[in-house]
Amino acid sequence: MKNYKFKYLIWMLASTMLIVGCEKPDEPNEPVTCFAIPKAAPDSNYFYNHLKEKVFLTLNTGYAFLSAREPQLPDDIAQRGITATKFLPDGSDKLPYKGKVATPRYIAEISINKNLTDEQYLELLADIKRKNPTVIIAPYFKMKSDEKIGLSLLFYVKLKDENDVGLLEQMAEETCCIILWQDAFMPLWFVLSVSEASEANALEYATFFHESGLFESASADLMMALRNL
């Protein structure tokens, strides 16, 4: 048995209390059901891992990240009084992984012109997703030094060993994430993306992959404004 399969089996056994399950559809048009990972409650601390330290964040309820199939704001979202920056191609089709080219999408920052609590904000994002299942939406954050920190649909994973590629591919499949490409100069590093079927955002998946203990590290693609030092 390959080493990655043994590691994956151990992870599966250890995660039975955390994961709901994953089912592939019997019919081509049925939606895929992905593993549900533990998600942060509205009043809990958000964080990302940096140099083995937790850096804590709070929600910025005035903005969100949006990824769509077309370069325009869906009608349901626009009717809520939400505005968006110009949609730009995400470039996900530029570097195919093992010959598989990802479907290109369009991304924008959306502005929510309401004064919402954290709970109301998260419910709004969830409702947008429910009524627009082909979009990918993610929260924005802030901390003392940065008032606006965006979260894209990407996260980065570093393997412990080059033989763990199969383990990463298996976990990506089970969580409905997409491996976009492998770094040619640092082959232990991979770029992954959440998908329309994913049950969580990139920060939650990065934390989940990192804390599984199966990989050297994992981090989300956080977009911070450049500041003069």
Beta strands, then each sheet from edge to edge (+ up, - down):
strand 1: 46-50
strand 2: 53-68
strand 3: 83-84
strand 4: 88-89
strand 5: 106-111
strand 6: 136-143
strand 7: 146-158
strand 8: 178-182
strand 9: 189-193
strand 10: 217-224
sheet 1: 1+ 2- 5+ 3-
sheet 2: 1+ 2- 6+ 7- 9+ 8-
sheet 3: 1+ 2- 5+ 4-
sheet 4: 1+ 2- 6+ 7- 10+
end
